Amino acid sequence: MHFFIFILTLLSIKFLSAEELNLFTTRHYDSDVEIFKDFTEETGIKINIISGEAKPLEKRILDEGESCIGDLFFLADAGRLVSAEKKGVFRKVNSVSLKQQIPEQFRSNYWFGITKRARIIYYNPTKTSLKELENLNYEDLSHQRFDKSIAIRQSNNVYNQSLVASMIENNGVLKTKEWLKSFVKNFSKPPSGNDRAQILSVASGESKLAIANTYYHALMASGKKGKEQQNAAKKVKPFFPNQKNRGTHMNISGIGVLKHSPNPSNAIKFIEFLLSPKAQKHIVDNTYEYPMIDSVEPSTIIIQMGINFKQDNQTNVSSYGKWQKEAFKLMKDANWN
Ligand SMILES: [Fe+2]
């Protein structure tokens, strides 16, 4: 009898550890689940999804330590990936194919960018001419001509922290500190709401400019958020800043293998699968992010927004994590609520 139980236990351990992967994810897309099913069909490896917010999931992984059954951690924003890396959440991964496919600035030894997103400016062409925005940089948003005209969400938002961190990386702490003082004075209202709320503020004429990630505008334009938001999306136009210098601020959604993953080789296989043209196409068509690999086209809506802009190809996204705390401190000091 004992022997029988022993065999059963062995079998169940084998089943759990060899044929399943436990994925911790902060992404809440049904489309992600669909593509994970394809991976299961191709490999026989089942994906169990544990979804939640970044901080509680990270805490759970750290608290559980060696007994954590998780294999992978999928996060939005490089700032969060670096923060998890620093706490020792991930294990080092050596994959030639991942290195070849992902440009150096979008990966580390511990995590890998799967999709890209741009944080850009939106304007209402009936109120602001394109001429007014010619050659505009993020740096110019502190100018007095934009007094009380910019809509942006709160400083506790990681996308904003990463944007400011990229400015620290490129312009230094002192210049960014000065820039923030004037930039915050240009807010049209006290920051509140998500990225879509900022775009709505420009559509209604309440604000002259908004800052938001590209996929939010695409999501509104798709009609998936209702007719009202679709109409609002039509009223605003995207503007890609910093075209004459480093390029538009880019961020990533990325994934890493957990330090105590019971199945690291399958976990790497899964990351490699996410970089395959089929998976990339499926993800970007549903989430309106930019693909990490060049052979895949973004979704039609994203193409319509314009894809021939210069992406920041010189700033390593790791720097968003490096400067995250400093960025947040400077934002708070500048009274960015
Ligand atoms: Fe988002």
Boltz pocket constraint, residues with backbone or C-beta under 6 A from the ligand:
constraints:
  - pocket:
      binder: B
      contacts: [[A, 76], [A, 213]]
      max_distance: 6.0
